[in-house]
Amino acid sequence: MTTPGAGRIPVVRMPGRWPEELPGSPWRWLLVPAWAAYASGVQLRNLAYDRGWRRVERVAAPVLSVGNLVAGGAGKTPAALALARLLRDQGRRPAVVARGYRGVDGVNDEARLAPDLPTICDPDRVRGARRALAEGADCVVLDDGLQHRRLHRDLDLVVIDATRPWGDPAGGPGALLPLGWRRDTLAALERCQIAWISRGHLLPERVAAIAEALRRRGLQVVREAAPERRLVGLLSGQPESANGPVLLASGLGNPLGFELDAQQMGLQVAASLRFPDHHHYSVTDVARMLARCADRPVVVTAKDAVKLAALWPPQAPPCLVLHASTSLEAADRPVLAAAVAAALAPGRR
């Protein structure tokens, strides 16, 4: 597989991964009937909310939504957590409300990444927001909220991943699921006030065009800064380095960003194992990684590390966690702060 902006990385699709790769496969054309049904459903659902046929519910506090157009990881959860921490730094008491997709005991992967923030996972986001307020929050950050139109929001922030901005890895407009990776029409951008361009450091040549397309639709634009990257031992918790080739392993909707980050920090990537998004790892999965790594270090994401820590054998080759910080370009931070202040302003609701 050749990835944009990177050298060739051998990709191994692990069991259960193929549905997430289907929009990039020639076999996707067999799913035209499913695409037609999905596209019709999206249009009818949006029309119902636009015309007021379906009820939008409010809660007694500001709601700030972070979402995206494209299926798979666009970096919306790191953006949502960064927004919640901004609110906390301003003296607010935010809670993050998420659907809890593929969670265990009501907690999903993203909630485990933010032990410093109150996080509620509930497929009924209205109920989750009300619970957050009952537990002491004075504002709500809705993670993955662009398509969840039942809950009124005071700010809609859309995350646009530079590696797949409109659904097509080549940068084109893409298509709705399952022929492409887009979950919503481009008209959904008209419901948003601000766009957060993620992973622009991986494909900087795309950022200006993406930003201009968003501004033409009336959105303010902020850009994610190049992250500080570091490797930490899964079992030791200490900073480590990797000399020689490594094996990547991830359970992400869009693992391309992780793979490019690994390359850009200078790692020699022998192969990348792509597990299904939000994969629940087993002893068998760890055995598969060890069988393929040939005594090389295995590098995983922070999201995957929380599920692998209890399974990794101490005597095995090292498992390293790639941590990448999330923040905005310094010049764009006042833009987000002003949008947040406007959403929280008295009399706005």
VEXDREN-2710 file (C-alpha; in Angstrom, 1 decimal):
% VEXDREN-2710
k/r/px/py/pz
1/MET/0.0/0.0/0.0
2/THR/1.3/3.4/-0.9
3/THR/0.3/6.2/1.5
4/PRO/0.1/9.9/0.6
5/GLY/3.2/11.7/1.8
6/ALA/5.0/8.6/2.9
7/GLY/7.0/5.7/1.7
8/ARG/5.5/2.3/1.2
9/ILE/4.3/0.6/4.3
10/PRO/3.3/-3.1/4.1
11/VAL/-0.2/-3.3/5.6
12/VAL/-1.7/-6.5/7.1
13/ARG/-5.5/-6.4/7.6
14/MET/-6.3/-8.4/10.7
15/PRO/-9.5/-10.5/11.0
16/GLY/-12.6/-8.3/11.1
17/ARG/-10.9/-5.3/9.5
18/TRP/-12.2/-5.8/6.0
19/PRO/-15.6/-3.9/6.4
20/GLU/-13.6/-0.7/7.3
21/GLU/-11.4/-1.1/4.2
22/LEU/-14.4/-1.9/1.9
23/PRO/-14.9/1.7/0.6
24/GLY/-11.4/1.6/-0.9
25/SER/-11.9/-1.8/-2.5
26/PRO/-13.2/-2.5/-6.1
27/TRP/-15.8/-4.7/-4.5
28/ARG/-17.6/-1.6/-3.1
29/TRP/-19.7/-1.3/-6.3
30/LEU/-21.6/-4.3/-5.2
31/LEU/-23.0/-2.2/-2.4
32/VAL/-24.7/0.4/-4.6
33/PRO/-28.2/-0.6/-3.3
34/ALA/-26.9/-0.2/0.3
35/TRP/-25.4/3.2/-0.6
36/ALA/-28.7/4.3/-2.1
37/ALA/-30.6/3.3/1.1
38/TYR/-28.0/5.0/3.4
39/ALA/-27.9/8.2/1.3
40/SER/-31.7/8.4/1.3
41/GLY/-31.8/7.8/5.1
42/VAL/-29.3/10.6/5.7
43/GLN/-31.2/13.1/3.5
44/LEU/-34.6/12.3/5.1
45/ARG/-33.2/12.5/8.6
46/ASN/-31.6/15.8/8.0
47/LEU/-34.7/17.1/6.3
48/ALA/-36.8/16.0/9.3
49/TYR/-34.7/18.1/11.7
50/ASP/-34.4/21.0/9.2
51/ARG/-38.1/21.3/8.8
52/GLY/-38.9/20.7/12.5
53/TRP/-40.6/17.4/12.0
54/ARG/-38.3/15.8/14.6
55/ARG/-37.9/17.4/18.0
56/VAL/-34.6/19.0/19.2
57/GLU/-34.2/18.8/22.9
58/ARG/-32.3/21.3/25.1
59/VAL/-30.6/20.9/28.4
60/ALA/-30.1/23.5/31.1
61/ALA/-26.4/24.3/30.2
62/PRO/-24.4/25.1/27.1
63/VAL/-23.5/22.2/24.8
64/LEU/-20.5/22.3/22.5
65/SER/-20.3/19.6/19.9
66/VAL/-17.3/18.1/18.3
67/GLY/-17.9/15.9/15.2
68/ASN/-16.7/14.9/11.8
69/LEU/-17.9/14.1/8.3
70/VAL/-15.9/10.9/7.7
71/ALA/-16.1/7.5/9.3
72/GLY/-13.1/6.4/11.3
73/GLY/-10.7/8.4/13.4
74/ALA/-10.3/12.0/12.3
75/GLY/-8.9/13.1/15.7
76/LYS/-12.2/14.3/17.0
77/THR/-11.8/12.8/20.5
78/PRO/-8.4/14.5/21.1
79/ALA/-10.1/17.7/19.9
80/ALA/-13.0/17.2/22.2
81/LEU/-10.7/16.6/25.2
82/ALA/-8.6/19.7/24.2
83/LEU/-11.9/21.8/24.1
84/ALA/-13.0/20.4/27.5
85/ARG/-9.6/21.3/29.0
86/LEU/-9.9/24.8/27.6
87/LEU/-13.2/25.2/29.3
88/ARG/-11.8/23.9/32.5
89/ASP/-8.9/26.4/32.3
90/GLN/-11.5/29.1/31.9
91/GLY/-13.0/28.1/35.3
92/ARG/-15.9/26.0/33.9
93/ARG/-16.9/22.5/35.0
94/PRO/-17.1/20.6/31.7
95/ALA/-18.1/17.0/31.2
96/VAL/-17.5/15.0/28.0
97/VAL/-20.6/13.0/26.8
98/ALA/-19.9/10.3/24.3
99/ARG/-21.9/7.5/22.7
100/GLY/-19.6/4.8/24.2
101/TYR/-19.1/3.0/20.9
102/ARG/-17.8/-0.6/21.5
103/GLY/-17.3/0.2/25.1
104/VAL/-16.9/-2.3/28.0
105/ASP/-19.1/-1.8/31.1
106/GLY/-20.3/1.5/29.8
107/VAL/-16.8/2.9/29.2
108/ASN/-15.2/3.2/25.7
109/ASP/-11.6/3.7/24.7
110/GLU/-11.7/7.5/24.6
111/ALA/-13.0/7.7/28.2
112/ARG/-10.0/5.8/29.4
113/LEU/-7.7/8.4/27.8
114/ALA/-9.0/11.2/29.9
115/PRO/-9.1/10.2/33.6
116/ASP/-8.8/13.9/34.5
117/LEU/-12.1/14.8/32.9
118/PRO/-15.7/13.7/33.9
119/THR/-16.8/11.5/31.0
120/ILE/-20.2/9.9/30.5
121/CYS/-20.8/7.2/27.9
122/ASP/-24.5/6.9/26.9
123/PRO/-26.0/6.1/23.5
124/ASP/-28.8/8.5/24.5
125/ARG/-26.8/11.7/24.4
126/VAL/-29.7/13.8/25.8
127/ARG/-29.9/11.5/28.8
128/GLY/-26.1/11.5/29.1
129/ALA/-26.0/15.4/29.1
130/ARG/-28.7/15.6/31.8
131/ARG/-26.8/13.1/33.9
132/ALA/-23.6/15.2/33.5
133/LEU/-25.4/18.3/34.8
134/ALA/-26.9/16.4/37.7
135/GLU/-23.4/15.3/38.6
136/GLY/-22.1/18.8/38.8
137/ALA/-21.1/19.9/35.2
138/ASP/-22.0/23.4/34.1
139/CYS/-21.4/22.7/30.4
140/VAL/-21.2/19.7/28.1
141/VAL/-18.7/18.7/25.3
142/LEU/-20.4/16.3/23.0
143/ASP/-17.9/13.9/21.5
144/ASP/-18.9/12.7/17.9
145/GLY/-22.0/14.9/17.8
146/LEU/-22.3/16.2/14.3
147/GLN/-24.8/13.5/13.2
148/HIS/-26.5/13.5/16.6
149/ARG/-29.0/16.3/15.9
150/ARG/-31.5/15.5/18.7
151/LEU/-29.5/17.4/21.3
152/HIS/-29.4/21.2/20.8
153/ARG/-25.9/22.6/20.8
154/ASP/-24.6/26.1/21.2
155/LEU/-21.4/25.5/19.1
156/ASP/-20.7/22.9/16.4
157/LEU/-17.1/22.2/15.7
158/VAL/-16.2/19.9/12.8
159/VAL/-12.9/18.1/12.7
160/ILE/-11.5/17.7/9.2
161/ASP/-8.7/15.2/8.8
162/ALA/-6.1/16.3/6.2
163/THR/-5.4/12.7/5.3
164/ARG/-9.0/12.1/4.2
165/PRO/-10.7/15.6/4.4
166/TRP/-13.9/14.9/2.4
167/GLY/-13.8/11.1/2.4
168/ASP/-11.2/10.4/-0.3
169/PRO/-7.6/9.7/0.7
170/ALA/-6.5/11.4/-2.5
171/GLY/-8.2/14.6/-1.3
172/GLY/-11.3/14.5/-3.5
173/PRO/-14.9/14.7/-2.5
174/GLY/-15.4/11.0/-1.8
175/ALA/-18.8/9.4/-1.4
176/LEU/-21.2/8.4/1.4
177/LEU/-21.0/5.0/3.1
178/PRO/-20.5/2.3/2.0
179/LEU/-19.1/3.4/-1.4
180/GLY/-16.9/5.9/0.5
181/TRP/-16.1/6.9/4.0
182/ARG/-18.4/9.9/4.4
183/ARG/-21.1/9.7/7.1
184/ASP/-22.9/12.8/6.0
185/THR/-23.3/15.2/3.1
186/LEU/-21.1/18.2/2.7
187/ALA/-24.1/20.3/3.4
188/ALA/-23.7/19.3/7.0
189/LEU/-20.8/21.8/7.2
190/GLU/-23.5/24.5/7.0
191/ARG/-24.6/23.5/10.5
192/CYS/-21.1/24.2/11.9
193/GLN/-19.5/27.4/13.0
194/ILE/-15.8/26.4/13.2
195/ALA/-13.6/23.8/11.6
196/TRP/-10.5/22.1/13.2
197/ILE/-8.1/20.8/10.6
198/SER/-6.3/17.8/12.1
199/ARG/-3.1/16.1/10.9
200/GLY/-2.2/18.9/8.7
201/HIS/1.5/18.4/9.7
202/LEU/1.3/15.1/7.8
203/LEU/0.2/16.6/4.5
204/PRO/1.0/20.3/4.8
205/GLU/0.5/20.8/1.0
206/ARG/-3.2/20.2/1.5
207/VAL/-4.0/22.5/4.4
208/ALA/-4.4/25.8/2.5
209/ALA/-6.8/24.4/0.0
210/ILE/-8.8/22.7/2.8
211/ALA/-9.0/25.9/4.8
212/GLU/-10.1/27.9/1.8
213/ALA/-12.9/25.4/1.0
214/LEU/-14.1/25.6/4.6
215/ARG/-14.0/29.4/4.7
216/ARG/-16.0/29.6/1.5
217/ARG/-18.8/27.7/3.4
218/GLY/-18.7/30.4/6.1
219/LEU/-16.7/28.5/8.7
220/GLN/-13.9/29.9/10.9
221/VAL/-10.8/27.7/10.7
222/VAL/-8.3/26.6/13.2
223/ARG/-5.3/24.3/12.6
224/GLU/-3.8/21.6/14.7
225/ALA/-0.2/22.1/15.5
226/ALA/2.5/19.5/14.7
227/PRO/2.5/17.2/17.8
228/GLU/5.3/16.5/20.1
229/ARG/5.8/12.7/19.7
230/ARG/7.5/10.3/22.2
231/LEU/7.8/6.6/22.8
232/VAL/7.0/5.2/26.2
233/GLY/7.4/1.6/27.3
234/LEU/4.0/-0.1/27.7
235/LEU/5.0/-2.0/30.8
236/SER/7.7/0.4/32.2
237/GLY/6.0/3.7/31.6
238/GLN/9.4/5.2/30.9
239/PRO/10.6/7.0/27.8
240/GLU/12.3/4.6/25.3
241/SER/13.7/4.6/21.8
242/ALA/13.5/2.1/18.9
243/ASN/16.7/1.2/17.0
244/GLY/16.0/-0.7/13.8
245/PRO/12.7/-1.8/12.3
246/VAL/9.5/-1.9/14.3
247/LEU/6.0/-3.4/13.8
248/LEU/3.0/-1.1/14.1
249/ALA/-0.3/-2.3/15.5
250/SER/-3.5/-0.3/15.9
251/GLY/-7.2/-0.5/16.2
252/LEU/-8.2/2.7/14.5
253/GLY/-10.9/3.7/12.1
254/ASN/-8.2/5.5/10.0
255/PRO/-4.8/4.2/10.9
256/LEU/-3.0/6.3/8.2
257/GLY/-2.3/9.2/10.6
258/PHE/-0.7/6.8/13.1
259/GLU/1.4/5.2/10.4
260/LEU/2.6/8.6/9.0
261/ASP/3.4/9.9/12.5
262/ALA/5.6/6.8/13.1
263/GLN/7.4/7.4/9.8
264/GLN/7.8/11.2/10.4
265/MET/9.4/10.6/13.8
266/GLY/12.0/8.5/12.1
267/LEU/10.8/4.9/12.9
268/GLN/11.7/2.2/10.4
269/VAL/8.3/0.5/9.9
270/ALA/8.5/-3.1/8.8
271/ALA/4.8/-3.5/8.6
272/SER/1.5/-2.2/10.1
273/LEU/-1.1/-4.5/11.5
274/ARG/-4.6/-3.0/11.2
275/PHE/-7.1/-4.3/13.7
276/PRO/-10.8/-3.3/13.6
277/ASP/-11.6/0.1/15.1
278/HIS/-12.0/0.0/18.9
279/HIS/-10.8/-3.6/18.8
280/HIS/-10.9/-5.6/22.1
281/TYR/-7.6/-7.3/22.2
282/SER/-7.2/-10.9/23.3
283/VAL/-4.2/-13.2/24.2
284/THR/-4.6/-14.6/20.7
285/ASP/-4.1/-11.1/19.2
286/VAL/-1.0/-10.6/21.2
287/ALA/0.3/-13.9/20.1
288/ARG/-0.3/-12.9/16.4
289/MET/1.7/-9.7/17.0
290/LEU/4.6/-11.5/18.6
291/ALA/4.6/-14.1/15.8
292/ARG/4.9/-11.3/13.2
293/CYS/7.3/-9.0/15.0
294/ALA/10.4/-11.3/14.7
295/ASP/11.8/-10.0/18.0
296/ARG/11.4/-6.3/16.8
297/PRO/9.6/-3.8/19.1
298/VAL/5.9/-3.4/18.6
299/VAL/4.6/0.2/18.5
300/VAL/1.0/0.9/19.4
301/THR/-1.3/3.9/20.0
302/ALA/-2.2/5.3/23.4
303/LYS/-5.8/4.2/22.7
304/ASP/-4.7/0.6/22.1
305/ALA/-2.2/0.6/25.0
306/VAL/-4.9/0.8/27.7
307/LYS/-6.3/-2.6/26.5
308/LEU/-2.9/-4.3/25.8
309/ALA/-1.2/-3.5/29.1
310/ALA/-2.7/-6.4/31.0
311/LEU/-2.0/-8.8/28.1
312/TRP/1.6/-8.1/27.2
313/PRO/4.0/-10.8/28.5
314/PRO/7.0/-9.3/30.4
315/GLN/9.5/-11.5/28.7
316/ALA/8.2/-10.6/25.2
317/PRO/9.9/-8.1/22.8
318/PRO/9.1/-4.5/24.0
319/CYS/5.8/-2.9/23.3
320/LEU/6.2/0.9/22.9
321/VAL/3.4/3.4/23.0
322/LEU/3.5/6.4/20.6
323/HIS/2.2/9.4/22.4
324/ALA/1.4/12.5/20.2
325/SER/0.2/15.7/21.8
326/THR/-2.9/17.6/20.5
327/SER/-2.9/21.4/20.4
328/LEU/-3.7/24.2/18.1
329/GLU/-1.3/26.5/16.2
330/ALA/-0.6/29.5/18.6
331/ALA/-2.1/32.0/16.2
332/ASP/-5.4/30.0/16.0
333/ARG/-6.0/29.6/19.8
334/PRO/-7.7/33.0/20.2
335/VAL/-10.1/32.1/17.3
336/LEU/-11.3/29.0/19.2
337/ALA/-11.4/30.9/22.5
338/ALA/-13.6/33.6/20.9
339/ALA/-16.0/31.0/19.4
340/VAL/-16.3/29.3/22.8
341/ALA/-16.9/32.6/24.6
342/ALA/-19.7/33.4/22.2
343/ALA/-21.3/30.0/22.7
344/LEU/-21.2/30.5/26.5
345/ALA/-22.3/34.1/26.5
346/PRO/-25.2/35.0/28.8
347/GLY/-28.4/35.4/26.9
348/ARG/-27.2/33.1/24.0
349/ARG/-29.6/30.3/25.0
END
